[in-house]
Amino acid sequence: PLLLANQLQRLLGVERLLVIIDGVANRSDVDRILGEVADLVIIPYGPSAQDGARAAANLMALPMAVGMPNRWPTHPGVARRARRWLEAVSGNRRLPALKAIPRLDALLSQESYGEIAYEIAAPARGLILEILAKARIDPDELN
């Protein structure tokens, strides 16, 4: 946590900065540091009871954070059953669900890259616009 805090302190002078930190689960000391300096903290969670409960607990500890339902099922029956986990996080503290993207590993193949990149472009753009809106950043002001 001290190393992260030092790096973040060094970077705070940069006017336009996006820092993405992935993988600090169950580190309340790191969460506290991020909560103090971040404009927006995003807590991803999947369609399971454990993920929903963990996201809700993390959101209680980080009042400026929002949940991001990730890998959400697209099959209507499965999506209906997973709704209770989606609703574990209040709607005003939640980004729209990011659907499960089949064949994501196809991005690593030159033969299938174009097809899969096209399939994920629109959902990715939508997610970025939602994140910018939550962070109160006007996309037209970005260079």
C-alpha positions as CSV (number, residue, x, y, z in Angstrom):
1,P,0.0,0.0,0.0
2,L,2.8,2.5,0.8
3,L,4.4,2.0,-2.7
4,L,1.0,2.5,-4.3
5,A,0.3,5.6,-2.2
6,N,3.7,7.0,-3.2
7,Q,3.1,6.4,-6.9
8,L,-0.4,7.9,-6.8
9,Q,1.0,11.0,-4.9
10,R,3.6,11.4,-7.7
11,L,0.9,11.1,-10.4
12,L,-1.6,13.5,-8.8
13,G,0.1,16.5,-10.5
14,V,-0.9,15.2,-13.9
15,E,-4.0,17.1,-15.0
16,R,-5.5,14.4,-17.2
17,L,-4.8,11.0,-15.8
18,L,-6.6,7.7,-15.9
19,V,-5.3,5.1,-13.4
20,I,-6.6,1.6,-13.6
21,I,-5.8,-0.7,-10.7
22,D,-7.0,-4.3,-11.0
23,G,-6.7,-7.0,-8.4
24,V,-6.7,-5.4,-5.0
25,A,-9.6,-7.4,-3.6
26,N,-9.8,-7.7,0.2
27,R,-7.3,-4.9,0.8
28,S,-9.2,-2.3,2.8
29,D,-6.0,-0.3,3.3
30,V,-5.5,0.1,-0.5
31,D,-9.3,0.7,-1.0
32,R,-9.0,3.6,1.6
33,I,-6.1,5.2,-0.3
34,L,-7.9,4.9,-3.6
35,G,-11.1,6.3,-2.2
36,E,-9.2,9.4,-1.0
37,V,-7.6,10.3,-4.4
38,A,-9.9,8.8,-7.0
39,D,-12.6,10.7,-8.9
40,L,-14.3,7.3,-9.5
41,V,-13.8,3.8,-8.2
42,I,-15.4,1.0,-10.1
43,I,-16.2,-2.3,-8.4
44,P,-16.7,-5.1,-10.9
45,Y,-18.8,-8.1,-10.0
46,G,-20.1,-11.2,-11.7
47,P,-23.5,-12.9,-11.7
48,S,-23.1,-14.8,-8.4
49,A,-24.3,-14.4,-4.9
50,Q,-20.8,-14.1,-3.5
51,D,-19.8,-11.4,-6.1
52,G,-23.0,-9.4,-5.5
53,A,-22.5,-9.5,-1.7
54,R,-18.8,-8.6,-1.9
55,A,-19.6,-5.7,-4.3
56,A,-22.4,-4.4,-2.0
57,A,-20.0,-4.5,1.0
58,N,-17.2,-2.7,-0.9
59,L,-19.6,-0.1,-2.1
60,M,-20.7,0.6,1.5
61,A,-17.0,1.2,2.4
62,L,-16.4,3.4,-0.7
63,P,-19.2,6.0,-1.0
64,M,-17.9,7.4,-4.3
65,A,-17.7,4.0,-5.9
66,V,-20.1,2.4,-8.4
67,G,-20.6,-1.3,-9.2
68,M,-20.1,-2.7,-12.6
69,P,-21.9,-6.0,-13.4
70,N,-19.5,-7.9,-15.5
71,R,-19.8,-11.0,-17.7
72,W,-23.6,-10.8,-17.4
73,P,-25.5,-13.7,-19.0
74,T,-27.3,-13.0,-22.2
75,H,-29.6,-16.1,-22.2
76,P,-33.0,-14.9,-21.0
77,G,-33.6,-17.7,-18.5
78,V,-30.1,-17.3,-17.0
79,A,-30.3,-13.5,-17.0
80,R,-33.7,-13.7,-15.2
81,R,-32.2,-16.0,-12.5
82,A,-29.1,-13.7,-12.2
83,R,-31.3,-10.6,-11.7
84,R,-31.2,-10.9,-7.9
85,W,-27.5,-10.7,-7.9
86,L,-27.6,-7.7,-10.2
87,E,-30.0,-6.0,-7.8
88,A,-27.6,-6.7,-4.8
89,V,-26.2,-3.3,-5.8
90,S,-28.6,-0.4,-5.9
91,G,-29.4,1.0,-9.4
92,N,-28.1,4.5,-8.6
93,R,-24.7,2.9,-7.6
94,R,-24.5,0.6,-10.6
95,L,-23.3,0.9,-14.2
96,P,-25.3,-0.9,-16.8
97,A,-24.5,-4.6,-17.0
98,L,-21.7,-5.5,-19.4
99,K,-22.8,-8.6,-21.2
100,A,-20.7,-11.8,-21.3
101,I,-18.5,-11.6,-24.4
102,P,-18.1,-15.1,-26.0
103,R,-14.8,-16.0,-27.6
104,L,-12.9,-13.1,-26.0
105,D,-9.8,-15.1,-26.5
106,A,-10.3,-14.7,-30.2
107,L,-8.7,-11.2,-29.8
108,L,-5.4,-13.0,-29.6
109,S,-5.8,-14.6,-33.1
110,Q,-5.1,-12.6,-36.2
111,E,-7.6,-14.7,-38.2
112,S,-10.6,-13.8,-35.9
113,Y,-9.5,-10.5,-34.4
114,G,-11.5,-8.3,-36.8
115,E,-14.7,-10.2,-36.2
116,I,-14.5,-10.3,-32.4
117,A,-13.2,-6.7,-32.2
118,Y,-16.2,-5.6,-34.2
119,E,-18.5,-7.5,-31.8
120,I,-17.1,-5.9,-28.6
121,A,-16.6,-2.3,-30.0
122,A,-20.2,-1.1,-29.3
123,P,-20.4,-2.5,-25.8
124,A,-17.0,-1.2,-25.0
125,R,-17.9,2.3,-26.3
126,G,-21.1,2.3,-24.2
127,L,-19.2,1.2,-21.1
128,I,-16.6,4.0,-21.6
129,L,-19.4,6.6,-22.0
130,E,-21.1,5.4,-18.8
131,I,-17.9,5.6,-16.9
132,L,-17.1,9.1,-18.2
133,A,-20.7,10.2,-17.2
134,K,-20.2,8.8,-13.7
135,A,-16.9,10.6,-13.4
136,R,-18.5,13.8,-14.8
137,I,-16.1,14.0,-17.7
138,D,-17.4,15.4,-21.0
139,P,-16.2,13.1,-23.8
140,D,-16.1,16.1,-26.2
141,E,-13.4,17.6,-24.0
142,L,-11.0,14.7,-24.4
143,N,-8.3,14.9,-27.0
